[in-house]
Amino acid sequence: MDKVQSRTYELTYLLPGSMTDVEVAQVRTEVETLLKKYKADLLINEDWGRKPLAYVITHSGKKSNDAMYIHVVFKAHSNQAQALERDVYLLSKVMRHLLLVVEDESVSQEKTV
């Protein structure tokens, strides 16, 4: 019988640089709601700010030269990660995202929400 393992993940997602602070806050709330849906324990939720992109990304018919970077660290059951990533992919305002498994557990010691 397989035991479900809880792992630490890092999720970094990009939002169009043209978004207002209110719109960014709404998307952050949507992502936090998804984490709650999958019973994930939020460890870190950081706004890395607006940064220029290495190349132009076309999203929803609009070209973006910069993006808002949001970084989230959370603990979740490993059998939920794929479904959570799919739901983040389906959020229409997220231009790009990257979900990684954290191998070094020292990250989870910094709890800043």
Backbone as numpy.savetxt, mean C-alpha at the origin, in Angstrom:
# Nx Ny Nz CAx CAy CAz Cx Cy Cz
-1.42 -31.50 8.17 -2.26 -30.32 8.17 -1.37 -29.07 8.17
-1.66 -28.13 7.25 -0.87 -26.91 7.14 -1.33 -25.88 8.16
-0.36 -25.21 8.77 -0.64 -24.15 9.73 -0.53 -22.81 9.00
-1.50 -21.95 9.18 -1.47 -20.64 8.53 -0.46 -19.76 9.26
0.46 -19.19 8.48 1.54 -18.40 9.05 1.24 -16.91 8.91
1.51 -16.16 9.97 1.38 -14.71 9.92 2.74 -14.14 9.53
2.73 -13.25 8.52 3.98 -12.67 8.03 3.86 -11.15 8.01
5.01 -10.50 7.94 5.05 -9.05 7.83 5.24 -8.68 6.36
4.47 -7.71 5.91 4.49 -7.27 4.51 4.72 -5.77 4.43
5.32 -5.35 3.33 5.44 -3.93 2.99 4.65 -3.68 1.72
3.79 -2.67 1.76 3.03 -2.27 0.59 3.36 -0.82 0.30
3.86 -0.56 -0.89 4.11 0.81 -1.34 3.24 1.04 -2.56
2.45 2.12 -2.51 1.59 2.41 -3.66 1.71 3.86 -4.06
1.48 4.11 -5.35 1.60 5.43 -5.93 0.24 5.96 -6.34
0.01 7.22 -6.00 -1.21 7.92 -6.38 -0.83 9.07 -7.30
-1.70 9.45 -8.22 -1.37 10.56 -9.13 -0.96 11.81 -8.36
0.09 12.47 -8.82 0.58 13.67 -8.18 -0.40 14.83 -8.21
-1.40 14.75 -9.08 -2.39 15.82 -9.20 -3.48 15.72 -8.13
-3.47 14.67 -7.32 -4.51 14.50 -6.29 -4.34 15.52 -5.17
-5.47 15.96 -4.61 -5.44 16.87 -3.47 -5.18 16.07 -2.20
-4.86 16.77 -1.12 -4.62 16.10 0.16 -5.85 15.34 0.64
-7.03 15.88 0.37 -8.29 15.22 0.76 -8.46 13.91 -0.01
-8.18 13.93 -1.31 -8.29 12.72 -2.13 -7.28 11.66 -1.69
-6.06 12.09 -1.35 -5.04 11.16 -0.87 -5.50 10.52 0.44
-6.06 11.33 1.33 -6.55 10.81 2.61 -7.66 9.79 2.39
-8.53 10.02 1.40 -9.61 9.08 1.11 -9.06 7.74 0.65
-8.05 7.76 -0.22 -7.46 6.51 -0.71 -6.74 5.79 0.42
-6.05 6.54 1.27 -5.38 5.92 2.43 -6.39 5.23 3.33
-7.55 5.85 3.50 -8.61 5.25 4.30 -9.13 3.98 3.63
-9.25 4.00 2.30 -9.70 2.80 1.56 -8.72 1.65 1.76
-7.42 1.94 1.71 -6.42 0.90 1.90 -6.47 0.37 3.33
-6.63 1.27 4.31 -6.74 0.83 5.70 -7.98 -0.04 5.89
-9.07 0.27 5.21 -10.29 -0.54 5.28 -10.03 -1.93 4.70
-9.28 -2.00 3.61 -8.92 -3.31 3.04 -8.10 -4.12 4.03
-7.16 -3.46 4.71 -6.35 -4.18 5.70 -7.22 -4.73 6.83
-8.20 -3.95 7.26 -9.12 -4.43 8.30 -9.95 -5.60 7.79
-10.37 -5.52 6.53 -11.17 -6.59 5.93 -10.43 -7.92 5.99
-9.11 -7.88 5.79 -8.30 -9.10 5.80 -7.65 -9.34 7.17
-8.13 -8.63 8.17 -7.67 -8.80 9.55 -6.16 -8.62 9.69
-5.63 -7.65 8.98 -4.19 -7.34 9.04 -3.93 -6.37 10.18
-2.78 -6.49 10.79 -2.36 -5.61 11.88 -1.45 -4.53 11.30
-1.95 -3.29 11.25 -1.20 -2.16 10.67 -0.08 -1.75 11.61
1.16 -1.77 11.12 2.32 -1.40 11.93 2.82 0.00 11.61
2.95 0.31 10.32 3.46 1.61 9.88 2.61 2.08 8.70
2.25 3.36 8.71 1.52 3.97 7.60 2.14 5.34 7.35
3.06 5.41 6.40 3.82 6.63 6.15 3.48 7.26 4.80
3.48 8.58 4.80 3.33 9.34 3.56 4.74 9.79 3.17
5.26 9.26 2.09 6.61 9.62 1.64 6.60 10.89 0.80
5.43 11.42 0.52 5.33 12.69 -0.20 5.31 12.54 -1.71
5.29 13.70 -2.36 5.25 13.76 -3.83 6.67 13.70 -4.37
6.89 12.79 -5.32 8.22 12.63 -5.91 8.09 12.52 -7.42
9.12 12.96 -8.15 9.08 12.80 -9.61 9.24 11.33 -9.99
8.59 10.94 -11.07 8.69 9.58 -11.57 9.86 9.47 -12.55
10.41 8.29 -12.67 11.51 8.06 -13.61 11.03 8.15 -15.05
9.75 7.84 -15.25 9.16 7.93 -16.59 7.68 8.28 -16.44
7.08 8.77 -17.50 5.68 9.19 -17.47 4.79 7.95 -17.38
3.82 7.99 -16.47 2.85 6.91 -16.32 1.49 7.45 -16.75
0.85 6.75 -17.66 -0.51 7.11 -18.07 -1.48 6.29 -17.24
-2.34 6.98 -16.51 -3.31 6.33 -15.63 -4.66 7.00 -15.81
-5.66 6.22 -16.12 -7.03 6.73 -16.35 -7.04 7.82 -17.41
-6.23 7.64 -18.44 -6.22 8.59 -19.55 -5.42 9.85 -19.31
-4.79 9.99 -18.14 -4.01 11.18 -17.82 -2.56 10.80 -17.61
-1.65 11.66 -18.10 -0.22 11.40 -17.94 0.27 12.05 -16.65
1.08 11.30 -15.91 1.64 11.81 -14.65 3.16 11.80 -14.71
3.75 12.93 -14.30 5.20 13.04 -14.20 5.67 12.86 -12.76
4.73 12.96 -11.80 5.06 12.77 -10.40 3.94 12.00 -9.71
4.23 11.52 -8.51 3.25 10.71 -7.79 3.41 10.90 -6.29
2.33 10.63 -5.57 2.35 10.59 -4.11 2.70 9.16 -3.72
3.73 9.00 -2.91 4.17 7.68 -2.46 3.65 7.42 -1.05
2.97 6.30 -0.85 2.48 5.90 0.47 3.08 4.53 0.78
3.61 4.38 1.99 4.27 3.14 2.41 3.57 2.59 3.65
3.17 1.32 3.58 2.45 0.67 4.67 3.17 -0.63 5.03
3.34 -0.87 6.33 3.88 -2.13 6.82 2.80 -2.75 7.69
2.52 -4.04 7.46 1.47 -4.70 8.22 1.76 -6.18 8.38
1.11 -6.78 9.35 1.18 -8.23 9.56 -0.14 -8.82 9.12
-0.08 -9.93 8.39 -1.30 -10.59 7.92 -1.01 -12.07 7.73
-2.07 -12.86 7.67 -1.91 -14.28 7.40 -1.48 -14.45 5.95
-0.55 -15.36 5.73 0.02 -15.54 4.39 -1.01 -15.98 3.36
-2.09 -16.64 3.80 -3.11 -17.06 2.84 -4.02 -15.91 2.42
-3.89 -14.73 3.01 -4.72 -13.57 2.67 -4.00 -12.57 1.77
-2.69 -12.70 1.64 -1.88 -11.68 0.94 -2.27 -11.53 -0.53
-2.50 -12.63 -1.21 -2.82 -12.55 -2.64 -4.15 -11.84 -2.87
-5.15 -12.14 -2.05 -6.46 -11.49 -2.19 -6.37 -10.01 -1.85
-5.59 -9.67 -0.83 -5.40 -8.27 -0.47 -4.73 -7.51 -1.60
-3.70 -8.10 -2.18 -3.01 -7.43 -3.29 -3.95 -7.23 -4.48
-4.80 -8.20 -4.76 -5.77 -8.07 -5.85 -6.70 -6.89 -5.59
-7.17 -6.75 -4.35 -8.07 -5.65 -4.01 -7.37 -4.29 -4.14
-6.09 -4.21 -3.78 -5.35 -2.96 -3.96 -5.22 -2.66 -5.45
-4.96 -3.68 -6.25 -4.86 -3.52 -7.70 -6.16 -2.98 -8.28
-7.28 -3.37 -7.71 -8.59 -2.95 -8.22 -8.99 -1.54 -7.79
-8.26 -0.93 -6.86 -8.56 0.45 -6.48 -8.21 1.36 -7.67
-9.20 2.03 -8.20 -9.01 2.78 -9.45 -8.03 3.94 -9.34
-7.83 4.50 -8.15 -6.95 5.66 -8.02 -5.49 5.30 -7.80
-5.19 4.02 -7.54 -3.81 3.59 -7.33 -3.16 3.36 -8.70
-2.09 4.12 -8.98 -1.41 4.00 -10.28 -0.55 2.74 -10.33
0.24 2.52 -9.30 1.12 1.36 -9.21 1.20 0.95 -7.75
1.54 -0.33 -7.52 1.76 -0.79 -6.15 2.80 -1.91 -6.15
3.39 -2.13 -4.99 4.35 -3.21 -4.81 4.16 -3.79 -3.43
3.90 -5.09 -3.35 3.73 -5.79 -2.08 4.89 -6.76 -1.91
5.61 -6.63 -0.80 6.77 -7.46 -0.52 6.64 -8.12 0.85
7.23 -9.31 0.98 7.32 -9.97 2.27 8.57 -9.44 2.96
8.45 -9.03 4.22 9.58 -8.54 4.99 10.30 -9.73 5.60
11.56 -9.90 5.27 12.34 -11.00 5.84 12.99 -10.60 7.16
13.33 -9.32 7.32 13.98 -8.82 8.53 12.90 -8.32 9.48
12.71 -8.99 10.58 11.63 -8.65 11.52 11.89 -7.38 12.32
13.07 -6.76 12.20 13.34 -5.53 12.95 12.42 -4.39 12.52
11.90 -4.45 11.29 10.99 -3.42 10.79 9.72 -3.39 11.63
9.22 -4.56 12.01 7.96 -4.62 12.75 8.08 -4.05 14.16
9.30 -3.80 14.63 9.49 -3.25 15.97 9.17 -1.75 16.02
9.24 -1.07 14.86 8.94 0.36 14.79 7.46 0.57 14.56
6.70 0.73 15.59 5.25 0.86 15.42 4.87 2.34 15.40
4.73 2.90 14.20 4.33 4.30 14.06 3.14 4.38 13.12
1.98 4.46 13.68 0.76 4.52 12.87 0.23 5.92 12.88
